[in-house]
């Protein structure tokens, strides 16, 4: 717990010292390739788009393919997705369509395992208990017409993780990750 508190303090300091846009948000480079098409995109599909962006582009290992061998995905909404220092409430179990959309998106990258408690999957030095694994979380998507926000989290060790909220925009009938909203925390 002390390590997590130190991480939160470090993240808060880094966020305060980093550059922000006029609206207070930070830009993530290398986004805008992950898309979903169709007029009736649902929250599960938005979750899939956001997690794919996180795993393929913002996985904290700079460029290259996802470096993970196993994907441990929270079976409920992650109340800390988007920001590790705030509890965003929620925590309800993911629905069958949400789980299916996540499995369809993450499954091609490697084995996926649903977990309830991420603490049970971390060692004393905060790495996942399975070598090469990553712990993923997603929060409740919100949408307003042609824009949506999806908070996500990725944990791969005491100094390996990220929390952010993606902004998705409907462009010519296709949902695309077009940036972020609010703070970005990186461990």
N, C-alpha and C positions, 0 to 999 in steps of 0.2 A: 504494500500500500504506500509506503514511503517513496518507493521508486516511481509509482504512478503520480504521486503528488509533485515530485520533482519534475517529472515529465510535463505535467500541466503548467507548472511555473515556467519552465523553459519554453514551452509552446507559446504561452501568453507573451513572454518577453520577445520571442522571435516575431510573433504576429505584430506586436506594437512597433518593432523596429523595421519591419519590412515595408516596401512601397505599396501604396494602394491607389486605386483609381479615384476619380472624383466622387463616385458613389460609395466609396469605402471598401469595394471588393478588390480581391486580388485576381489577376488573370493567370490561367494555367496555360502554358504553351503546349502545342502539339495536340490540341483537341480538335473536334469537328469531323472526325471520320466515322464515328459510331452512329449508326442511324437505324431507325425503324420507320417503315412506310405504312400508309393506310390511313383512312379517315377516322377509324374507330380505335385508335390506340388506347390501351387501358393502363392503369397504374402498374400491373405486373410487367407489361412490356417496357414501361419507362424505367422500372427497376433494373430490368435486363440491360437496357441501353447504358444506364449509369454504371453498373457493375462491370460491363465489358470495357468501358472507357477507363475505369480505375485499374483493372487487371492488365490491360494491354498498353496503356500509355502513362498512367500516373502511379505506377507500382513502386516508386521510390528507388529504382535501380537505373535511373536515367533512361537511355534508349535500349531497344532490343525487345525480343519476345518476353512474355511472362516467365520469370525465373522460378516459378513455384512448381512443386511436384504433386501437391495435394491441396485441395481447397476446402477448408473448414468454414462452413457458412452458418451463421446464426439462424436458428429455426424460428426466430421471432424478430419483430422490429427492434433494431438496435437503438436504445434510447440515447446513446452518445454518438451516433453517426452524425457526421457534419462537424462536430466539435467535441473533443474529449473532456473539456472542462465544464460542460453543461449537460444536465439530464433533460432531454427533450420530451420526456414523458413517453407514453406508449408502452411498447414491450409486448403487444399482442402477438400471438402466433401468426406466422405467415400462412396465408390461405393456400389451398391446393393450386389455383392458377398462378399465384405469385411464385410458389416453389417450382412449378413447371417452367415458368419463364426464366427463372434463374438457372435451373438445370440445363435448359436449352442453350443459354448464353455461356455459362461457365463450363459445362460438361466437355466441350471440345478441347479445352485446355488441359484437362487432366481429371483424375478422380475427385469427386465431390462428396463430402460427408456433412450431414446436418448435425449441428451441435446446439445444446441448450445453454451451457454455461462456459463462456470463453476462458474463465479462470481455471477450469479443469483441464484445459488444453494448453496451458502455459507452464513452463518450468520455473524454478526459483529465480533464474536469471532472465525471465520473461520471454524466452523464445518458445515457439510452438513445440509441443511434445513430440511431434513428428518432424524429423529433419526435412527441410525444404518446403514445409507447409506454410500456409498463410490463413489467417482468420479474417473473414469478410463479414461486414454488417451493412444493412441498408435500412433507412428510415422511411417514413410514410411520404410518398410523393404528393406534391400539391400541384395543381394546374389552374391556369386562368386563360382559357381560350387557346392561343397558339404558343404559350410558354408554360414550362413546368419546372419544378425544382425537386431534386432527389438527393437527400443526404446519404453519404456512404462512409464506410470506414474500412481500413486495411491494417492488419497487425501482423508483423513478421518478426518482432523481437523488441527488446528494451529500447533500442535506438533504430527501430525499423517499423515505421507505421505512418499513416496519413489519415486525416479526417477532413472532409470538405463537403460542400453541397454543390452539385452540378446544376447549371441552368441549361435546360433543353428548349429548343425553339423549333416550331413547326415551319419548315421552309419548303415550299412547293410540295406539300403533302408528305414530307419526310421529317421525322423527329431527329434532331442533331444536337449533340452536346456542343454548346457554343461558348461556354465559359463556366464561371463559378459565381456563387453568391456568398457574401460574408467571408469570415476568416478561413484560412487554410492552416491546418496544423500538421507539421511533419516531425517525426521523431527520428 
